[in-house]
C-alpha cells in the first residue's frame, strides 16, 4: 500500500495513537458529520423523486457495499452472472471502469465473444469479469444509464448487473444486493473520512437482500437488518491455482514443500495472504501494492528483488492482479493465479430473488 492509504487504514482501525494521530482523527470526525448529512439528504431526494433516476427496459440487479474497500463484489457479480447465464439469459454487466485510461467514457469492454479493451484502458475489474466468464457482455461508463442504453442498442441483453451500484441511485434497479463483511461489517462504525462507511446504516433500508461475506454462517454482532430485508451468508474460498495463461486448475497441494511469495494490489491484501496460508500455501514473503495497481516496471522490479532476497520458489497473486500481468511471463517472473470463489451457507434467498426476476 502507498503510505497515505496505509496510514488511513491504521488510523481508522485505532492502530495510530500518538497525540498527532488523535488530532487528525478529531479533524476527520468533524469532516464526517457534514458528509453524513449530505449522504442522508441525497438518499432522501432520490427516494422522493426530486433527484431524477432513470430505468432501463430490462431488469437491473445492483451489487454493492456500504463501506470503502473490498467485500467481494467482483466474485459475487461473477457468481450471479454465471447463475443467470446457465439459465440461458444474455447478461450485461455495467461497470464504472475505475483506474483505466477511458474512465468516465462509455465503452464496450467485452461483446460476449471477445474482450475488446485492455486493463490499461478499462481498469482491472471489467477485464477480470470478461476473462472469468466467456459470453458475458461488459460495458463501462460513469453514467451507467448511458452504458445500459449502449448495451441495449448493440446487444439486447435480457438482464443487467450493476457492478458496485449501491450508491449509484441515478439508475433504478429491480433487485438491490448489499454486501457486508461478516468479520468487520462497518469498520470502526464511523462515516468516511473518519471511518469506512460510505453511507449511514439507515441506507440498509434500500436493500432487498444483504449478503454477509467472509461469514461463519450467522449475522455479525451489532447488525440488525430492517424488517423485510432478506439475508444470505457466504465465505471466500480458494479452490486452487492456475499458472500463467493456462486455464487448468491445480490443487494447492502441488505447491507442498515450495516457498511462495504472494503479492496483491487489492483492497484487502492481508486477507488474501491469510487465506492462502489457511489453504496450506507456505509463504516466505508478501508484498502489498495499492488497490488497482498498474504493475509497471517499478512494481515488477520490486517483485523480482523480493523473490531473489526471500529465495521464493514461486509467485502467487489474485485473478484481479493477473489480468494486468498477463504479458509478464519471461525470466524470473512466471506467476500462479489463485482462484477465489464464493461458497454459500444458505444461497436460497439469493437464488429465489434471482428466479423471481427471471
C-alpha positions in Angstrom: 0.0 0.0 0.0 1.1 3.6 -0.5 1.9 5.4 2.7 -1.2 7.6 2.7 -3.6 4.6 2.3 -1.7 2.6 4.9 -1.8 5.5 7.4 -5.5 6.0 6.9 -6.3 2.3 7.4 -4.2 2.2 10.7 -5.9 5.4 11.8 -9.4 4.2 11.4 -8.5 0.8 12.9 -7.2 2.6 16.1 -3.6 1.5 15.5 -2.2 5.0 15.4 -2.5 6.5 18.9 0.1 9.3 19.1 -1.2 12.8 20.1 -0.8 14.0 16.5 -2.8 11.0 15.3 -5.6 11.8 17.8 -5.7 15.4 16.4 -6.0 14.0 12.8 -8.8 11.7 14.0 -10.8 14.5 15.5 -10.4 16.6 12.3 -11.6 13.6 10.2 -14.5 13.1 12.6 -15.6 16.7 12.2 -15.4 16.3 8.4 -17.5 13.2 8.6 -20.5 15.0 10.1 -21.4 17.1 7.1 -20.6 14.2 4.8 -23.1 12.0 6.6 -25.7 14.7 6.3 -25.1 15.1 2.6 -25.5 11.4 2.0 -28.7 11.2 4.0 -30.1 14.2 2.1 -29.0 12.7 -1.3 -30.8 9.4 -0.5 -33.9 11.2 0.6 -34.0 13.4 -2.6 -33.7 10.3 -4.8 -36.3 8.5 -2.7 -38.8 11.3 -3.1 -38.1 11.7 -6.8 -36.7 15.2 -6.5 -33.4 14.0 -7.9 -34.3 12.0 -11.1 -33.4 8.4 -11.7 -33.8 6.5 -15.0 -35.0 3.0 -15.8 -33.6 0.6 -18.4 -36.1 -1.6 -20.4 -34.7 -4.8 -18.8 -34.3 -5.9 -15.1 -31.4 -4.4 -13.2 -29.6 -6.2 -10.4 -27.3 -4.0 -8.3 -24.4 -5.5 -6.4 -22.6 -3.1 -4.0 -21.5 -2.3 -0.5 -21.7 0.3 2.2 -18.1 0.6 3.2 -14.9 1.8 1.5 -12.8 -1.2 0.4 -13.4 -4.8 -0.7 -16.3 -7.1 0.4 -16.2 -9.5 -2.6 -18.3 -7.5 -5.1 -16.4 -8.9 -8.1 -16.7 -12.6 -7.1 -20.4 -12.0 -6.3 -21.0 -10.3 -9.6 -19.3 -13.3 -11.4 -21.4 -15.8 -9.4 -24.7 -14.0 -10.2 -23.8 -13.6 -13.9 -22.9 -17.3 -14.2 -26.1 -18.3 -12.5 -28.2 -16.3 -14.9 -26.2 -17.3 -18.0 -26.6 -21.0 -17.1 -30.3 -20.3 -17.3 -30.0 -19.1 -20.9 -30.0 -15.4 -20.2 -28.0 -12.8 -22.1 -26.3 -10.9 -19.3 -24.6 -7.4 -19.5 -22.6 -6.0 -16.6 -22.5 -2.2 -16.2 -19.3 -1.1 -14.5 -17.5 2.2 -13.9 -14.1 1.2 -15.3 -12.2 2.6 -12.4 -8.5 3.1 -13.0 -8.4 2.8 -16.7 -7.4 5.4 -19.3 -11.0 5.6 -20.5 -12.5 6.0 -17.1 -15.6 8.2 -17.4 -16.3 7.3 -21.0 -18.9 4.8 -22.2 -17.3 1.9 -24.0 -17.7 -1.8 -24.6 -15.2 -3.9 -22.7 -16.4 -7.3 -23.9 -19.1 -8.0 -26.5 -20.0 -11.6 -25.4 -17.5 -13.2 -27.8 -14.2 -11.4 -27.1 -12.6 -8.8 -24.9 -12.2 -5.5 -26.8 -10.2 -3.4 -24.2 -7.2 -4.0 -22.1 -6.9 -3.3 -18.3 -4.9 -0.2 -19.0 -7.9 1.2 -20.9 -10.9 -0.2 -18.9 -9.4 -1.0 -15.5 -8.8 -4.4 -13.9 -12.2 -5.4 -12.7 -14.1 -5.1 -16.0 -11.4 -7.1 -17.7 -11.5 -9.7 -15.0 -15.2 -10.1 -15.4 -14.8 -10.6 -19.1 -11.9 -13.1 -18.6 -13.7 -15.2 -16.0 -17.0 -15.6 -17.9 -16.8 -16.2 -21.7 -20.1 -14.9 -23.2 -20.5 -12.1 -20.7 -21.2 -8.6 -22.0 -19.3 -5.9 -20.1 -19.9 -2.2 -20.7 -18.2 0.6 -18.8 -19.1 4.2 -18.1 -19.5 6.5 -15.1 -23.1 7.1 -16.5 -24.5 3.6 -16.1 -27.8 4.5 -17.8 -25.9 5.6 -20.9 -23.8 2.4 -20.7 -27.0 0.4 -20.4 -28.5 2.2 -23.4 -25.4 1.3 -25.5 -25.7 -2.3 -24.4 -29.4 -2.4 -25.3 -28.7 -0.9 -28.7 -25.8 -3.2 -29.6 -26.5 -6.5 -27.7 -30.2 -6.5 -26.5 -29.4 -8.3 -23.2 -32.1 -10.0 -21.1 -30.8 -8.6 -17.8 -28.3 -6.1 -16.4 -25.9 -6.4 -13.4 -24.9 -3.0 -11.9 -21.4 -3.6 -10.5 -20.6 -1.5 -7.3 -24.0 0.1 -7.7 -25.5 0.6 -4.2 -24.7 4.3 -4.2 -25.5 4.8 -8.0 -29.0 6.0 -7.4 -29.3 7.6 -10.9 -30.2 4.2 -12.3 -33.2 2.4 -10.9 -32.8 -1.3 -10.0 -35.2 -4.2 -9.6 -33.0 -6.0 -7.0 -30.6 -4.3 -4.6 -28.0 -6.7 -3.2 -25.8 -5.2 -0.4 -22.6 -7.0 0.6 -21.2 -6.6 4.1 -18.0 -8.2 5.5 -19.2 -10.7 8.2 -15.9 -10.2 10.2 -15.9 -6.4 10.1 -19.2 -5.1 8.6 -18.9 -1.4 9.4 -15.2 -0.8 10.1 -15.0 1.4 13.1 -18.6 2.3 12.8 -17.9 5.9 11.6 -18.7 7.7 8.4 -15.9 8.5 5.9 -13.4 10.1 6.3 -13.4 9.3 10.0 -14.2 5.7 9.2 -15.0 3.3 6.3 -18.8 3.8 6.0 -19.9 5.3 2.6 -23.4 5.9 4.0 -25.2 5.9 7.3 -26.5 2.5 8.3 -30.1 3.8 7.6 -29.3 3.1 3.9 -29.8 -0.6 4.7 -33.5 0.0 4.1 -32.8 0.4 0.4 -31.6 -3.2 0.1 -33.8 -6.2 -0.7 -31.1 -8.7 0.3 -27.9 -8.4 2.4 -25.1 -10.9 1.8 -22.6 -11.3 4.6 -19.3 -12.3 3.0 -16.3 -13.7 4.9 -19.0 -15.1 7.2 -19.2 -18.0 9.6 -22.9 -18.5 8.7 -24.5 -16.1 11.2 -25.2 -12.4 11.3 -22.4 -10.3 12.8 -22.9 -8.8 16.2 -24.4 -5.3 16.2 -26.1 -5.5 12.8 -29.9 -5.5 12.8 -31.4 -5.6 9.4 -34.6 -3.7 8.6 -37.8 -5.7 8.5 -38.4 -7.4 5.2 -34.7 -7.4 4.1 -33.6 -11.0 3.3 -30.1 -12.2 4.2 -27.5 -14.8 3.0 -24.2 -15.9 4.3 -21.1 -16.8 2.3 -17.3 -17.1 2.6 -14.5 -16.6 0.2 -12.9 -19.9 -0.7 -9.7 -20.5 -2.6 -10.3 -23.6 -4.8 -6.9 -23.9 -6.4 -4.5 -22.2 -8.8 -3.5 -21.9 -12.4 -0.2 -20.9 -14.0 0.3 -18.1 -16.5 -2.3 -18.2 -19.2 -3.2 -21.8 -18.6 -6.9 -22.4 -17.5 -6.1 -25.7 -15.8 -7.0 -25.5 -12.1 -4.5 -27.3 -9.9 -4.7 -28.1 -6.2 -2.6 -26.2 -3.7 -1.1 -29.5 -2.6 1.0 -29.3 -5.7 2.9 -26.5 -4.0 3.8 -28.5 -0.9 7.4 -28.1 0.1 7.9 -25.0 -2.0 8.4 -21.4 -0.8 6.0 -18.8 -2.0 5.9 -15.1 -2.5 2.4 -13.7 -2.5 1.5 -10.2 -3.8 -1.7 -8.3 -4.5 -3.0 -4.9 -5.3 -6.5 -5.2 -3.9 -8.5 -3.5 -1.1 -7.6 -6.2 1.5 -4.2 -7.8 0.6 -3.6 -9.1 4.1 -6.9 -11.1 3.9 -5.7 -12.7 0.7 -2.4 -13.7 2.2 -4.1 -15.1 5.3 -6.5 -17.1 3.1 -3.5 -18.6 1.1 -1.8 -19.7 4.3 -5.1 -21.2 5.5 -5.2 -23.2 2.3 -1.8 -24.7 3.1 0.5 -22.5 1.0 3.8 -21.7 2.6 4.7 -18.0 2.2 8.1 -16.7 2.9 7.3 -13.2 1.8 4.4 -11.0 0.9 4.1 -7.7 -1.0 1.0 -5.4 -0.9 0.5 -2.8 -3.7 -2.1 -0.1 -3.8 -5.6 -1.2 -4.9 -5.8 -1.2 -8.7 -2.0 -1.0 -9.1 -1.0 -0.8 -12.7 2.1 -3.1 -12.4 4.7 -1.1 -14.4 8.4 -1.6 -14.5 8.8 -0.3 -10.9 6.4 -2.9 -9.4 7.8 -5.8 -11.4 11.3 -4.8 -10.4 10.3 -4.8 -6.7 8.8 -8.3 -7.1 11.9 -9.6 -8.8 14.1 -8.2 -6.0 11.9 -9.6 -3.2 11.8 -13.0 -5.0 15.6 -13.1 -5.0 16.1 -11.9 -1.4 13.5 -14.3 0.0 14.6 -17.2 -2.2 11.0 -17.9 -3.0 10.3 -20.7 -5.4 7.2 -19.2 -6.9 5.0 -16.1 -7.0 1.2 -16.2 -6.5 -1.4 -13.5 -6.9 -5.1 -12.8 -7.4 -7.1 -13.1 -10.6 -7.7 -9.4 -10.5 -4.0 -8.7 -10.5 -3.3 -11.4 -13.1 -5.3 -9.7 -15.8 -2.8 -6.8 -15.7 0.2 -9.1 -15.7 -0.7 -11.5 -18.5 2.2 -10.3 -20.6 4.8 -10.7 -17.8 5.8 -14.3 -18.4 9.5 -14.2 -19.1 12.6 -14.8 -17.0 12.1 -14.9 -13.2 8.5 -13.6 -13.4 6.2 -16.5 -14.0 3.4 -16.5 -11.5 0.5 -18.6 -10.2 -3.1 -17.3 -10.0 -5.2 -18.2 -7.0 -8.8 -19.0 -7.8 -11.3 -17.4 -5.4 -15.0 -18.4 -5.4 -18.0 -17.7 -3.2 -19.1 -20.6 -1.0 -22.6 -20.2 0.4 -24.0 -21.3 3.7 -27.6 -20.5 2.5 -28.0 -19.4 -1.1 -31.7 -20.0 -1.1 -32.9 -16.3 -0.5 -30.5 -15.1 -3.3 -31.5 -17.7 -5.9 -35.2 -17.2 -5.0 -34.8 -13.4 -5.6 -32.9 -14.1 -8.9 -35.5 -16.6 -10.1 -38.3 -14.2 -9.3 -36.7 -11.7 -11.8 -36.5 -14.4 -14.4 
